[in-house]
Amino acid sequence: MSEKEAPKREQVLTAAFGVFGRYGYRRTSMDLIAQAARMSRPAVYQHFRNKEEIFRGVVQLIGDHVAAAAAEAGRPGRPVADRLYGALAVKLDLVAGTVEAEFRAELFGEAADIAEDVIENLEKSYRAVIEGILTDSADELDLLGGPLTAADAAALLLDTLYGISHARQQPADLHVRLHQAVELTVRGLTGNPAQAQA
């Protein structure tokens, strides 16, 4: 791909993300994607073979952005609860803030079918970010002496995030739930409620 083609591809992918979030995968057409990208349909086909290829590209692009933003939000220098919440909220904002509630389950299902390998790699990267926050905070948390490892705690938090993000509630309500889950987790890992205050 030439340097000239890359911005056009990203333009299509960015536009397509909004369209998928608004209409779901099944109701999204190449015409809708082309309109959102402010391109002709033939111009879109110069960069992508079909809607499935665009969807895979959207999953990869958004996943890369989420992993980078989560790593930034989880950087040391703040309490562990704040870092965990910030890194997890990035993904919640992506799902709850940009995808209509009625299409969340459909898009997750399509992503699992169409871009399973991409999702798997992105989930590993994201899990590593959350696990890294927990590992870096081992002096604040009681992870080393107990049966729950940083990897286990990260997996539990991500499972919790998955459940929260699939709920058909307003984004603000989902953020409250996420904040509560992080507080509960940190309290459980520290045994000290004062350390969990975010």
Secondary structure, DSSP 8 states (H G I E B T S, - for coil): --TTHHHHHHHHHHHHHHHHHHHHHHH--HHHHHHHHTS-HHHHHTT-SSHHHHHHHHHHHHHHHHHHHHHHHT-SSS-HHHHHHHHHHHHHHHHHHHS-HHHHHHHHHHHHHHSHHHHHHHHHHHHHHHHHHHHHTTTTS--SSSS--HHHHHHHHHHHHHHHHHS-S-HHHHHHHHHHHHHHHHHHHHS-GGGG--
